Amino acid sequence: AQGEYKVLYLGGNSELLTVEVLKKLKSLAQDGVTIHGAKPNGTPSLADDENEFSNLVEEIWQMPNVKNLPATHGLHPDWKFSTELRCIHRRLDSADIYFIANPRNESVTFTAKFAAHAKNTFVVDAVTLKKIDKFELAPYGSCIVVITDDEIPFDKPILTSSQQTITAWNLDVAGKQFNTGAIFDLANHEDESIRYFSGPFTATTTIGTAKVLELPEFAYLAEVKVNGHNAGVIWAKGQQLDISHLANQDENQLELTLISGWRNRLTGDEHSKASIQDKTYLAYPIFEPDAIPSSAGLLKPAILKH
């Protein structure tokens, strides 16, 4: 992506840089780019020449626009959050856009300040692009902040007044069908061929009218259909999916296509567990004898919001 930056900061793992990277830094510095950061103390590549590495480091860090300074030297913070979050800022002709991501497996509510100022500030869900009223992110969730003088007609979130959990499902795993409750995990099933199954499987149920489906915790992702029509994919814990345009007023068929990971099948085949799939082979053993399958299913009850 195109962008303009005041400083190139060498952070993270930049204490180790290859000769190839140093040559690029030298070229950037010669073109006038300001570089802040400490000198690297080595190269991660055995193919690099130590003398060439040392000469490049000394040459680059003697340039007037290359300084051993922290990233914030002479700069004002572009954003400030009340908790640790990840952020990327892009400036367009008529707007500043901040992408904010929650790196933790837990919900977070936070406050935010931005260097950009304009008439309007819009906060939208990064998946649905619907407006949200406060800075609140689901586990590993994200949002987009748009700061602009323009009016942007983002859709408002669907208002709900009540909710209920789904208490029963019918599962189909490679032709094997069985009923289960609100929570299910193939990794805990008594049938080895299901426990070590790998691939897509379906969970279906009958629901009444509903506006929103939420999956608080599951593995790994879920493709959602309502009355045979695709409603979208849920891939993050706590993500909410609008199903109001597909649900009837009375009875509806809800279908989830979930995934059991490839690791489960490899684990089962290596230890000669019962299988309903063709056997796989590994060049050498990679799993311990007591290796257990990874979770696959709904780990907390699904929620319907009305």
CORWOTA-V491446 format. One record per helix or strand of 2 or more residues. SS is the DSSP state (H for helix, E for strand). FROM is the first residue (numbers start at 0). LEN is the number of residues. Records with the same first field share a line. If there is no record, write none. Layout:
SS = FROM-LEN  FROM-LEN
This chain:
E = 7-2  34-2  65-2  78-3  85-6  94-7  107-2  111-3  119-6  129-2  135-2  141-7  154-2  162-3  168-5  175-5  183-2  198-9  211-4  217-2  221-5  228-6  239-3  251-9  296-2  301-4
H = 18-12  49-11  185-3  191-4  261-9
